[in-house]
Each structure stands twice: as C-alpha cells, then as structure tokens.
Amino acid sequence: MGVLSEDLRNRIRGLLPLYPRKQAVTLPALHLVHDELRTVSNEAIVEIAEILELHPSEVRDTMTFYAFFKTEGEKLGQTRLWVCRGLACMLRGAYELIDHCEAKLGVHCGQTTPDGRITLEFAECIGACDGAPACLKDDVHVMNVTPEKADELIGSLRR
C-alpha cells in the first residue's frame, strides 16, 4: 500500500477528463496531494506518476519548478501563514511584520512551529496591494496587517 489513499487516487483520476492530456493533471494532482498530506514525498511522486502514466522525474520537475510545495522532511503545519513582501507591502512595513511574526512564533520564514500548527512563509506578491501589508492564512487574504492584528491572527491560529 502506498502513501496515497484510494480516495486521493480517485480524486486525481477524476481530474483526467478535465484536461486534454494526462500530463496536464500533474500540477492539480500535486496540489491535491500536498493539501491532504501537507508534503509531497518521493513515494507520492512515484504514485502520481503511475496514475498519470509519466516518469517520476516529470512529476518532480513540475513540483520543483514551484516553491509552493513542501518535500519530504518539510511537512507543512496545519495552517500556512504567508506574509507578503511585494513592493506595496514592503513599503508599508512587510519586513517589520515578518520580523514580528518570526519573533511571535519563534520560527523563521520557511519553518513550522514546534507544535506543528503554523508554517510561516513570505510571498513575493499575493495580489492584495490595496490592503498592504497583507497576509494569506492558507488561501484567505488578511489585509492591513499591523503587528497587533498579526498577534490576534496568530492567537486565533494557535487555538
């Protein structure tokens, strides 16, 4: 038995009719696996490749092109907290906000808190310039984030 559950395998197979070629399912399949397992292990890469009838190196090439995916040994926390450091956010205090979040969480960007709850990361742009500085809590924008608002957000994620 592999690392992918039968349900996850079926969800990947369910994507096949939506795309012109099996290879085009690589990225959505990686997202499904990453969202469920919080990492994409070498074994998962092999299993995705088998489903899509690709060589594992093709799946790995797609995965490593994007910095989004965590690999073996880099498992994400339950929540992914991104701090945008794009130009608008940078001009409105993103670097100070990143420093504040690192101190509050006791980790550096790219790391997960020891309890496994929060992975702190920075993003180059999350498309929320009108609410700079901004964060993403998983896929949800949090706008106009001050250190106080960050403390509230982090507190809610720890509960």
C-alpha positions in Angstrom: 0.0 0.0 0.0 1.3 3.4 -0.9 1.1 6.8 0.7 -1.9 7.9 -1.4 -5.2 6.8 -0.1 -7.7 5.2 -2.6 -9.9 8.3 -2.2 -7.0 10.6 -3.1 -6.1 8.4 -6.1 -9.7 8.5 -7.3 -9.8 12.3 -6.9 -6.7 12.5 -9.1 -8.2 10.1 -11.7 -11.4 12.3 -11.6 -9.3 15.2 -12.9 -8.2 13.3 -16.1 -11.4 14.0 -18.1 -11.0 17.8 -17.4 -7.7 18.1 -19.2 -6.5 17.4 -22.7 -3.6 15.2 -21.7 -2.7 13.3 -18.6 0.5 15.3 -18.1 -1.7 18.4 -17.7 -3.1 16.9 -14.5 0.4 16.9 -12.8 0.0 20.3 -11.1 -3.6 19.8 -9.8 -2.6 16.3 -8.6 0.4 17.8 -6.7 -2.0 20.3 -5.1 -4.4 17.6 -4.0 -1.6 15.5 -2.5 0.0 18.5 -0.9 -3.2 19.8 0.6 -4.1 16.4 2.1 -0.6 15.2 3.2 0.9 18.6 3.9 4.0 17.4 2.0 4.8 15.6 -1.3 7.1 12.6 -0.5 9.2 10.8 -3.1 6.8 7.9 -2.8 3.9 10.2 -3.5 5.7 11.5 -6.6 6.1 7.9 -7.9 2.4 7.1 -7.2 1.2 10.3 -9.0 3.5 9.4 -12.0 1.9 5.9 -12.1 -1.6 7.3 -12.2 -0.7 9.8 -14.9 1.5 7.4 -16.8 4.5 9.6 -16.6 8.1 9.2 -15.4 8.5 10.3 -11.8 11.1 12.8 -13.0 8.4 14.6 -14.9 6.3 15.0 -11.8 9.3 16.1 -9.8 10.2 18.7 -12.5 6.8 20.2 -12.2 6.9 20.2 -8.4 10.3 21.7 -8.1 9.5 24.5 -10.5 7.2 25.9 -7.9 8.5 26.9 -4.4 5.0 26.3 -3.1 5.3 22.6 -2.5 7.0 21.1 0.6 9.1 18.0 0.0 9.9 15.0 2.2 11.1 16.3 5.6 9.5 19.7 5.1 5.9 18.9 6.2 3.6 21.9 6.5 1.9 22.9 9.6 -1.9 22.8 9.9 -2.1 26.4 8.7 0.2 28.2 6.3 0.7 31.8 7.1 2.2 33.9 4.3 3.4 37.4 4.8 3.6 39.3 1.5 6.8 41.2 0.8 5.8 42.6 -2.6 6.6 46.2 -3.3 3.4 47.7 -1.9 3.6 45.6 1.3 7.3 46.2 1.7 6.7 50.0 1.5 4.0 49.6 4.2 6.1 47.6 6.7 6.2 44.0 5.5 9.8 43.4 6.6 9.0 44.6 10.1 5.8 42.5 10.0 7.9 39.4 9.0 10.3 40.1 11.9 7.4 40.5 14.3 5.8 37.2 13.2 9.1 35.3 13.4 9.6 36.6 17.0 6.0 35.9 18.0 6.0 32.3 16.5 9.6 31.5 17.5 10.5 30.4 13.9 12.0 31.9 10.8 10.2 32.1 7.5 10.0 28.7 5.9 9.8 26.9 9.2 6.9 25.3 11.2 6.2 25.9 14.8 7.3 23.0 17.1 3.6 22.1 17.8 3.1 21.7 14.0 0.3 24.2 13.8 1.7 27.1 11.8 4.1 27.3 8.9 5.4 30.9 8.4 6.4 31.9 4.9 6.9 35.0 2.8 5.4 35.6 -0.6 6.7 37.9 -3.3 3.1 39.1 -4.0 -0.3 37.8 -3.0 -2.2 40.3 -5.1 -3.6 42.3 -2.2 -1.7 45.6 -2.8 -4.7 47.7 -1.8 -4.6 46.2 1.7 -0.9 46.3 2.2 0.7 44.9 4.3 -1.2 41.7 3.7 -1.0 38.1 4.7 -2.6 34.9 3.5 -4.0 32.5 6.0 -3.9 29.3 3.8 -6.0 30.8 0.9 -7.7 33.7 2.7 -6.4 37.3 2.4 -5.9 39.2 5.6 -5.5 42.9 4.8 -3.9 45.9 6.5 -2.0 43.7 9.0 -0.4 45.6 11.8 1.7 43.9 14.5 -1.4 44.0 16.8 -3.5 42.4 14.1 -0.8 39.8 13.4 -0.8 38.9 17.2 -4.6 38.4 17.0 -4.3 36.3 13.9 -1.5 34.2 15.4 -3.5 33.8 18.6 -6.5 32.5 16.7 -4.4 30.0 14.8 -2.9 28.7 18.0 -6.4 27.9 19.5 
